[in-house]
Amino acid sequence: MTPSSRRPRSTSAPVRVPSTLWALGPKPLDPDDRWPEPVLAHTIAEFSEPGSRVMLVGWPAPTARGNLRVLEPDTAAAVAEIGDLDRHGLDAPTDRNRSGEPVDLVIASLLAEHFDPIAAAEHVAALATEVMAMGGLLVVLSRCRHSDSGVLTDPAGSVVAAAQAADLLYLQHIIAAPVSGTAVTAPPADPASSGTAPHVVAHTDVFVFLQPAHG
């Protein structure tokens, strides 16, 4: 028997692993945009199939007035974009309405400024585990930011800790960045900046978690 004939044969199809860097074109990302279109579209295309149920979870958490749900304009536009991509777009449920079919993909945005990263991450992880189907995915969008004193802070630790505490499996960390040629496109300088921040935040962090199926 030759050495090659003793090698075990794989009976499963190869697993396609997405790139850890998404090059999203030369235009800088808007730091005030909670649902950046290039990142949202790439996330939906990479982690869902046509006809999938895709839910958006924003932070700060939306509020309800009486029986009326207050849907933020940017989230409403993002839900409509999901429909344009041949998926069923859903906004996160309130305490009054948490029923419905399981969701295939939850996309959570922690791109708003001035929030408590621990509270936000725990809210997102708890809600995702309530609505996701077994085998569903949670994708969290976040970025580093500067404190008032110029210190660079990163919510990644809070996001990963909250997801793992909710029994979600950490799959991947992806960098989504605008790229022109071989260089990352930096955002325009803030004229109101005090000059205390030594770092320029030019990318969005994309964290991917799996709701494992329990047999």
VENFEN-V804420 format. One line per field, one symbol per residue. ss: DSSP state (@ for helix, = for strand, . for the rest). phi: phi as a letter, one per 30 degrees, with the letter a starting at -180 (. if undefined). psi: psi as a letter, one per 40 degrees, with the letter a starting at -180 (. if undefined). Layout:
ss=???
phi=???
psi=???
This chain:
ss=..@@@@..............===.............@@@@@@@@@@@.....======.....==..==...@@@@@@@@@@@@...====...........=======.......@@@@@@@@@@@@@@@===========..==.....==..@@@@@@@@@@...=========.==..==..................========.....
phi=.dedddddcdccddddcdddbcdcjddddddccdbeedddddddddcacejdccccbcbdddcbcicccccdedddddddddddcibcdbcedcddbcckdecdbccccccddhbdddddddddddddddcdddidcccccbadacddcjddcbdeddddddddddiccdcaccccbdbbiccdddddddddddidcdccdcbcdbccbcdddcc
psi=hiddeehihheiiihhhiiehhhfiehiiheehdghddddddddddeiiheihhhhhihihiihhbehhhhiddddddddddddefihhiiiiidegeiiiihdhhhhhfeiigihddddddddddddddeiiheiihhhhiiiiiideehhiheddddddddddefihhdihihhihhhbeihhiiiihdeieeeheihheihhhhhihgihh.
